């Protein structure tokens, strides 16, 4: 049950931030925008507990210094 709640929460965010904000010319454009949102923002900027509650981008910057 908990996994379902996480999935619903995950999919609600791009729905409000990305998809619901404007009309789309087609499924391909929407699919590309969703992919870019996940790879560009969600996976790189959200905080990860396994990284000490840092984003992957911040964690990599600290390691490189």
C-alpha positions in Angstrom: 0.0 0.0 0.0 2.8 2.4 0.8 4.4 1.9 -2.6 1.2 2.9 -4.3 1.0 6.1 -2.3 4.6 7.0 -3.4 3.8 6.3 -7.0 0.7 8.4 -6.8 2.7 11.2 -5.2 5.4 11.0 -7.8 3.0 11.2 -10.8 1.0 14.0 -9.2 4.0 16.4 -9.3 4.7 16.4 -13.1 0.9 16.3 -13.7 0.5 19.7 -11.9 3.9 21.2 -12.8 4.2 20.2 -16.4 1.3 18.5 -18.0 -1.6 20.5 -16.7 0.1 23.9 -17.4 -0.5 24.0 -21.1 -1.9 22.2 -24.2 0.3 19.7 -26.0 0.5 19.3 -29.8 0.8 15.6 -29.5 1.7 12.6 -27.3 5.3 12.6 -28.5 5.9 16.2 -27.3 4.3 15.4 -23.9 6.4 12.2 -23.6 9.6 14.1 -24.4 8.8 16.9 -21.9 8.0 14.3 -19.2 11.3 12.5 -19.8 13.2 15.7 -19.7 11.5 16.7 -16.4 12.3 13.4 -14.8 15.9 13.2 -16.0 16.7 16.9 -15.7 15.0 17.9 -12.4 13.6 14.9 -10.5 16.6 12.6 -10.7 19.3 15.3 -10.3 17.8 17.9 -7.9 15.6 16.0 -5.4 17.2 15.0 -2.1 18.2 11.4 -1.6 18.5 10.0 1.9 21.3 7.6 0.7 23.4 10.7 -0.2 23.0 12.4 3.2 19.9 14.3 2.1 21.8 16.0 -0.8 20.8 16.1 -4.4 23.0 14.0 -6.8 24.3 17.2 -8.4 25.3 18.6 -5.0 26.8 15.3 -3.9 28.9 15.1 -7.1 30.1 18.7 -6.6 31.3 17.9 -3.1 33.1 14.7 -4.3 34.9 16.7 -7.0 36.2 19.4 -4.7 
